[in-house]
Amino acid sequence: MSVAFTNAQLFFGGYELASQFNQVALEFSAESLDETAFGADTRKMRGGLKVARMTGAGFFKAGVGEVDQVFYDSHALADTVILLFPEAIAEGATSTGSGYMMKANLLRYETGGTVGDILPFTISAEGRGAGL
């Protein structure tokens, strides 16, 4: 089943910030470790440590509970909880469809734009281990 990505829900450290985002991506990967031994004529690879990353972009908004204050206060803090639901969460619903959660460090928060444009932002967060 494919999902039209039009009404995602994003919670960052307990704040609902989806209305300020227009892009979000999750990346789950694992290191590729070489376990090739003597006598082998082909590399043998084994999955290593897992990594989870979340990136996003949207439009700057200042104030209590808005992206600027939330990201500034969360920068480099350990174990900020990020929740992402590709489909909207209906109040009172017993099912939210699929969703993703990770405890993360906000590694990068960046703003900047051109005169006359809405001020954009980008963020990057990386998972902190258990709970990916």
C-alpha positions in Angstrom: 0.0 0.0 0.0 1.4 3.4 -0.9 0.6 6.5 1.1 0.2 10.0 -0.3 2.5 12.1 2.0 0.1 15.0 2.5 -0.8 15.0 6.2 2.1 13.6 8.1 2.3 14.1 11.9 5.7 14.9 13.4 6.4 15.2 17.1 9.8 16.4 18.3 10.4 16.3 22.0 6.7 16.4 22.8 5.9 19.3 20.5 3.7 18.7 17.4 5.6 20.5 14.6 4.1 19.0 11.4 2.5 22.3 10.3 5.9 23.9 10.0 7.5 21.1 7.9 7.2 20.5 4.2 9.8 17.8 3.9 10.9 14.9 6.1 12.9 11.8 5.5 13.9 8.8 7.6 17.0 6.7 6.9 17.6 3.3 8.5 20.9 1.7 7.6 23.6 -0.7 8.9 27.3 -0.6 8.5 28.7 -3.1 6.0 31.6 -5.0 7.7 34.2 -7.0 5.7 34.6 -10.5 7.1 36.7 -11.9 4.1 39.2 -14.5 5.2 42.3 -15.9 3.6 41.6 -18.1 0.6 38.4 -16.3 -0.4 38.1 -15.0 -4.0 35.1 -12.8 -3.2 34.4 -10.3 -0.4 32.1 -11.5 2.4 30.2 -8.8 4.1 28.2 -8.8 7.4 25.8 -6.3 8.7 27.2 -4.2 11.5 25.9 -1.5 13.8 22.6 0.2 12.8 22.1 3.9 12.2 18.8 5.9 12.1 18.7 9.4 10.7 15.9 11.9 10.3 16.2 15.0 8.1 13.6 17.6 7.5 12.9 21.1 6.1 10.2 23.7 6.5 9.4 27.2 7.3 10.9 29.1 10.3 8.5 30.2 13.1 9.7 31.7 16.3 8.0 31.6 19.7 7.2 29.1 22.5 6.6 25.6 21.1 7.6 26.7 17.5 10.4 25.2 15.5 13.0 27.8 16.4 12.6 27.6 20.2 12.2 23.8 20.2 15.3 23.1 18.0 17.4 25.7 19.7 16.6 24.2 23.1 17.1 20.6 21.9 20.4 21.2 20.1 22.9 18.5 21.1 20.7 17.1 23.9 20.6 13.3 24.2 17.5 11.2 23.9 15.1 13.7 22.3 12.1 11.6 21.2 11.0 12.0 17.6 7.8 10.4 16.4 6.8 10.4 12.7 3.4 9.2 11.4 3.1 9.3 7.5 -0.7 9.4 7.9 -2.6 11.8 10.1 -3.6 10.8 13.6 -7.3 11.2 14.2 -8.3 12.2 17.7 -10.0 9.2 19.4 -8.8 6.7 16.8 -7.7 3.3 18.0 -5.1 2.9 15.2 -2.6 5.3 13.9 -1.4 3.2 11.0 2.3 2.9 10.8 4.7 5.2 12.6 8.3 5.5 13.6 10.0 6.5 16.8 13.6 7.1 17.8 15.5 8.7 20.6 17.9 11.1 18.9 20.4 13.9 19.0 19.6 17.0 17.0 22.9 17.5 15.1 22.1 20.4 12.8 19.5 23.2 12.7 20.1 25.7 10.0 18.1 28.7 8.7 18.7 31.1 5.9 17.1 32.4 2.7 16.7 35.1 0.2 15.1 38.5 0.6 11.4 38.3 0.0 11.1 34.6 0.6 9.7 32.8 3.5 12.6 31.9 5.8 13.3 28.2 5.5 15.0 25.8 7.9 16.7 22.4 7.7 17.4 19.9 10.5 19.3 16.7 10.9 19.0 14.3 13.8 20.7 10.9 14.5 19.3 8.0 16.5 20.8 7.3 20.0 20.7 3.5 20.0 18.1 1.3 21.7 14.6 2.3 20.6 15.4 2.7 16.8 
